[in-house]
Structures are given as structure tokens and as C-alpha cells.
Amino acid sequence: MPELRLVYFKMRALAEAAQLVLAATDTPYTYEMAWDYFGEPWPEAKPKVPFRQLPMLVVDGDTKIAQSGAVVRYLAELTGLLPGSSKQRAEVDAIFEASQEWFNPLNPTVNFAVGDDFAAKREAQLPGLHLRLGDFERLLGQHGGPFFFGDQPYYCDFGVFHHVDLAHFFDASLLNDYPRLQTFMSAVRGVTGVQAYLDRRPELIGVGSKPQLVIDGRPEPTGVMKA
Ligand SMILES: N[C@@H](CCC(=O)N[C@@H](CS)C(=O)NCC(=O)O)C(=O)O
């Protein structure tokens, strides 16, 4: 197994599917804040990464993989979370990409927006989220569940899990009308390694008012800066 260093920030967003894949497959890696990895504040380090944004996966100290989708697909291949046929790999990827479409504005809203701005963004997003939840609900019926392709999770399951999990900050009863998605969320939580990851990851608190991540027991503002 290569040495894996996942570099990102203080937020629950684009590094989450990658970490779920790593947790589900018990794959060793380190998670490093940008300022720790680079030894300087993010604005100074920014020009040193391929597309001036994170996450980035550093493999064996030399290969730098940018773009969250590329990171997850690389990890899925490395850890065996890809189906055998190229047709089914494309179907898995389509579901992963459908979940990635939620990234913006869902992730920044949950991690950063406050007050009236948060409320307005939540109300604006909910109808579109429900349309896509309906798609996911239907697709979960295709292979009998509990995952999108039956009883074996692939990386798309972790992308969808992350975004649906995050959307719960908008509405705790989000999945009331989606029984297959409820079963799916429980099944992902039940994957060996995933529950332990969910228990140990920094808790996201104060969403909509004062978003913070509880890191080593200390609430810290979400963001791209150390302090
Ligand atoms: N398409 C990119 C988007 C990456 C992205 O938007 N990263 C944000 C954090 S979620 C970032 O680096 N923000 C800091 C900045 O732009 O300086 C991906 O999927 O990785």
C-alpha cells in the first residue's frame, strides 16, 4: 500500500467521500491541514497545488492528485471499491457525479453560512435536493439495495452518503418520504470501519449560526486558515 497523505482544511466537504472510502477499506492514511502540510498559511501555499485548491492526495511523497473526484476514483481502484465491468464502473461514476453536483452550494452553505443568509440558501436549495433525492430513491431500487449496486458498496455510495448526511443540517426529517435512502444511510453507517470513522471525525457544530469543527475536543471555526 502506498503512503497516503490527504491535505485539506477545517471543513466537512470534499475530503469526506475519500475518507469514507479509506475507512471502509481500513486503509492507512494521514489527514493533514494545509498549513501543517505546507508549513505556511494557505494563501502562500495555494500556487503550489495543481489547481490552487484542495483537497489533494499526496501518494508516496511525490505524486500529487488534485480534484476530489480524481482522488476518490484513485482510492476506489487502490482499495477495490470498483466493480469489474467497465459498463458498471461508468454507472457507479454517474451516481458519484450526481452526488458531487450537490457540492456547491450545499457544502459551503452548511460549513460557512450564518443567519438570514443560511436560511435563504437552505430554502433555495431544498426543492432541488428533493428532486435528486427522488432520483436516488428510484435508483436504489434497481439492484435490491441496500447500496446502489446491491449488497456491495462502491465509492459512489460514499459520495451520496456524505452529501445526504450534510443535507440533514437543512432538515432533520429530510428522508421521511424516502425509505430506501433511510435503509441506505443505515447500511453505509454499518459498513465495518465507517461507524468508527463517523464517531472519531470532528463534530460539526453551530451550523447556520456559528459553524465550528470540534478538533481534539476544541471547537474551531471552519475555514482555510489555521486560526
Ligand atoms: N473541483 C474541485 C473544487 C475544490 C474546491 O472548491 N476547494 C475549496 C475548498 S472545498 C478550496 O480549495 N478553497 C480554498 C481556495 O479556493 O483558496 C474539487 O472537486 O476538488
The ligand as an ORCA input file, in Angstrom:
! r2SCAN-3c Opt
* xyz 0 1
  N     -13.317     20.922     -8.242
  C     -12.513     20.941     -7.051
  C     -13.038     22.026     -6.133
  C     -12.088     22.240     -4.968
  C     -12.551     23.356     -4.045
  O     -13.525     24.091     -4.315
  N     -11.805     23.522     -2.931
  C     -12.080     24.580     -1.992
  C     -12.473     24.001     -0.621
  S     -13.891     22.979     -0.710
  C     -10.794     25.378     -1.769
  O      -9.696     24.909     -2.025
  N     -10.945     26.613     -1.264
  C      -9.830     27.459     -0.954
  C      -9.442     28.361     -2.068
  O     -10.068     28.345     -3.146
  O      -8.479     29.112     -1.875
  C     -12.556     19.555     -6.384
  O     -13.526     18.809     -6.594
  O     -11.594     19.199     -5.673
*
